Amino acid sequence: MFEVNISQDIDTVNYRSLAQQLSGLLSGERDFIANSAQFSAFIYQALPVLNWAGFYLYDGKELVLGPFQGKVACVRIPLGRGVCGSAALRQETILVTDVHAFDGHIACDSASNSEIVLPILKDNRLIGVFDIDSPQLARFSERDQAGLEGLLSIYKESTDFPVM
């Protein structure tokens, strides 16, 4: 059984250690659904003060809910709408310290106060986004962004994505 080393303190998250753990967790598996589910669970367990972590996948028209951890969520998000749709359209990570101040924020869970959304690009093709929400204002920092982008790279390198 794989066990995640969990940090209880936001400031002590060791992304180097998490990268080693994630590499081990995904080693030998390339399936898109399996790796996406594992990645969501891994992030949700490994990082403190989260209330949602998961994927929205691009179907060629909009983002559609994929594997996740947390409460039920919005199912479809148009490109350019909310934090997820904006990150997908811009194809860049968006870190929001207060979602209530983000114009057009989509409140799938009213308990969420901050959010980080990382686009998933493979061979210059939009696969979707990875979305992480927290009930704490300003939960995510630039350090988290860099660490999460590194973890997402491991996930992408370990996964065979479906051809759309």
VEXSE-980380 format. One record per residue (C-alpha): x, y, z; residue in one letter. Coordinates in nm, 2 decimals, padded with zeros to 4 digits. Layout:
BEGIN
{r {X, Y, Z}, a};
...
This chain:
BEGIN
{r {00.00, 00.00, 00.00}, m};
{r {00.13, 00.34, -00.09}, f};
{r {00.13, 00.60, 00.19}, e};
{r {00.16, 00.97, 00.13}, v};
{r {00.38, 01.18, 00.37}, n};
{r {00.15, 01.46, 00.46}, i};
{r {00.25, 01.80, 00.58}, s};
{r {00.02, 01.96, 00.84}, q};
{r {00.18, 02.30, 00.80}, d};
{r {00.15, 02.50, 00.47}, i};
{r {00.50, 02.64, 00.51}, d};
{r {00.67, 02.30, 00.55}, t};
{r {00.54, 02.13, 00.23}, v};
{r {00.84, 01.96, 00.08}, n};
{r {00.78, 01.95, -00.29}, y};
{r {01.10, 01.77, -00.36}, r};
{r {00.99, 01.48, -00.13}, s};
{r {00.64, 01.49, -00.29}, l};
{r {00.80, 01.47, -00.64}, a};
{r {00.98, 01.15, -00.53}, q};
{r {00.66, 01.00, -00.38}, q};
{r {00.46, 01.09, -00.69}, l};
{r {00.72, 00.94, -00.93}, s};
{r {00.70, 00.62, -00.72}, g};
{r {00.32, 00.62, -00.72}, l};
{r {00.29, 00.66, -01.09}, l};
{r {00.58, 00.44, -01.19}, s};
{r {00.48, 00.16, -01.43}, g};
{r {00.14, 00.30, -01.50}, e};
{r {00.05, 00.51, -01.80}, r};
{r {-00.33, 00.49, -01.80}, d};
{r {-00.49, 00.83, -01.82}, f};
{r {-00.79, 00.76, -01.59}, i};
{r {-00.58, 00.57, -01.33}, a};
{r {-00.30, 00.83, -01.32}, n};
{r {-00.55, 01.12, -01.31}, s};
{r {-00.74, 00.96, -01.02}, a};
{r {-00.41, 00.89, -00.83}, q};
{r {-00.28, 01.24, -00.89}, f};
{r {-00.60, 01.40, -00.75}, s};
{r {-00.60, 01.18, -00.45}, a};
{r {-00.22, 01.23, -00.39}, f};
{r {-00.25, 01.61, -00.40}, i};
{r {-00.56, 01.61, -00.19}, y};
{r {-00.39, 01.40, 00.08}, q};
{r {-00.04, 01.56, 00.06}, a};
{r {-00.13, 01.93, 00.09}, l};
{r {-00.29, 02.08, 00.40}, p};
{r {-00.60, 02.30, 00.40}, v};
{r {-00.76, 02.19, 00.08}, l};
{r {-01.13, 02.12, 00.01}, n};
{r {-01.11, 02.02, -00.36}, w};
{r {-00.85, 01.89, -00.60}, a};
{r {-00.92, 01.76, -00.94}, g};
{r {-00.94, 01.77, -01.32}, f};
{r {-01.15, 01.95, -01.57}, y};
{r {-01.08, 01.80, -01.91}, l};
{r {-01.11, 01.98, -02.24}, y};
{r {-01.35, 01.80, -02.48}, d};
{r {-01.28, 02.03, -02.78}, g};
{r {-01.55, 02.27, -02.68}, k};
{r {-01.55, 02.32, -02.30}, e};
{r {-01.41, 02.18, -01.98}, l};
{r {-01.58, 01.87, -01.84}, v};
{r {-01.54, 01.74, -01.48}, l};
{r {-01.28, 01.46, -01.45}, g};
{r {-01.13, 01.26, -01.16}, p};
{r {-01.13, 01.46, -00.84}, f};
{r {-01.13, 01.45, -00.46}, q};
{r {-01.38, 01.66, -00.26}, g};
{r {-01.74, 01.76, -00.27}, k};
{r {-01.95, 01.73, -00.58}, v};
{r {-01.86, 01.99, -00.84}, a};
{r {-01.97, 02.19, -01.14}, c};
{r {-01.97, 01.96, -01.44}, v};
{r {-01.91, 02.19, -01.74}, r};
{r {-01.72, 02.51, -01.76}, i};
{r {-01.69, 02.72, -02.08}, p};
{r {-01.34, 02.83, -02.19}, l};
{r {-01.28, 03.18, -02.05}, g};
{r {-01.53, 03.15, -01.77}, r};
{r {-01.42, 03.14, -01.40}, g};
{r {-01.07, 03.06, -01.29}, v};
{r {-01.06, 02.72, -01.46}, c};
{r {-01.20, 02.84, -01.79}, g};
{r {-00.96, 03.14, -01.78}, s};
{r {-00.65, 02.93, -01.71}, a};
{r {-00.75, 02.69, -02.00}, a};
{r {-00.81, 02.98, -02.24}, l};
{r {-00.48, 03.16, -02.14}, r};
{r {-00.30, 02.83, -02.11}, q};
{r {-00.12, 02.96, -01.80}, e};
{r {-00.14, 02.90, -01.43}, t};
{r {-00.38, 03.13, -01.23}, i};
{r {-00.33, 03.17, -00.86}, l};
{r {-00.62, 03.35, -00.68}, v};
{r {-00.58, 03.46, -00.32}, t};
{r {-00.94, 03.55, -00.29}, d};
{r {-01.19, 03.39, -00.53}, v};
{r {-01.46, 03.63, -00.43}, h};
{r {-01.26, 03.91, -00.58}, a};
{r {-01.21, 03.72, -00.91}, f};
{r {-01.44, 03.86, -01.17}, d};
{r {-01.66, 03.58, -01.30}, g};
{r {-01.56, 03.32, -01.04}, h};
{r {-01.78, 03.01, -01.05}, i};
{r {-01.87, 02.91, -00.69}, a};
{r {-01.91, 02.53, -00.70}, c};
{r {-01.84, 02.52, -00.33}, d};
{r {-01.92, 02.83, -00.12}, s};
{r {-01.65, 02.72, 00.13}, a};
{r {-01.37, 02.79, -00.12}, s};
{r {-01.18, 03.11, -00.07}, n};
{r {-00.86, 03.07, -00.27}, s};
{r {-00.77, 02.86, -00.57}, e};
{r {-00.49, 02.77, -00.80}, i};
{r {-00.55, 02.63, -01.15}, v};
{r {-00.28, 02.47, -01.37}, l};
{r {-00.34, 02.41, -01.74}, p};
{r {-00.24, 02.07, -01.88}, i};
{r {-00.08, 02.10, -02.21}, l};
{r {00.08, 01.81, -02.40}, k};
{r {00.25, 01.87, -02.74}, d};
{r {00.09, 02.22, -02.75}, n};
{r {-00.26, 02.07, -02.71}, r};
{r {-00.49, 02.16, -02.43}, l};
{r {-00.58, 01.85, -02.23}, i};
{r {-00.76, 02.04, -01.95}, g};
{r {-00.68, 02.20, -01.61}, v};
{r {-00.59, 02.08, -01.26}, f};
{r {-00.79, 02.28, -01.01}, d};
{r {-00.72, 02.31, -00.63}, i};
{r {-00.94, 02.49, -00.39}, d};
{r {-00.89, 02.59, -00.03}, s};
{r {-01.12, 02.73, 00.24}, p};
{r {-00.83, 02.95, 00.35}, q};
{r {-00.78, 03.29, 00.19}, l};
{r {-00.44, 03.33, 00.03}, a};
{r {-00.37, 02.96, 00.08}, r};
{r {-00.14, 02.93, -00.23}, f};
{r {00.19, 03.10, -00.28}, s};
{r {00.43, 03.13, -00.57}, e};
{r {00.63, 02.86, -00.40}, r};
{r {00.32, 02.64, -00.42}, d};
{r {00.27, 02.73, -00.78}, q};
{r {00.63, 02.62, -00.87}, a};
{r {00.60, 02.30, -00.67}, g};
{r {00.26, 02.21, -00.82}, l};
{r {00.38, 02.28, -01.17}, e};
{r {00.67, 02.04, -01.10}, g};
{r {00.44, 01.77, -00.98}, l};
{r {00.21, 01.82, -01.28}, l};
{r {00.51, 01.77, -01.50}, s};
{r {00.57, 01.43, -01.34}, i};
{r {00.20, 01.34, -01.40}, y};
{r {00.22, 01.45, -01.76}, k};
{r {00.55, 01.26, -01.83}, e};
{r {00.39, 00.94, -01.67}, s};
{r {00.06, 00.95, -01.85}, t};
{r {-00.06, 00.86, -02.20}, d};
{r {-00.33, 01.11, -02.29}, f};
{r {-00.63, 01.02, -02.52}, p};
{r {-00.63, 01.15, -02.87}, v};
{r {-00.92, 01.39, -02.92}, m};
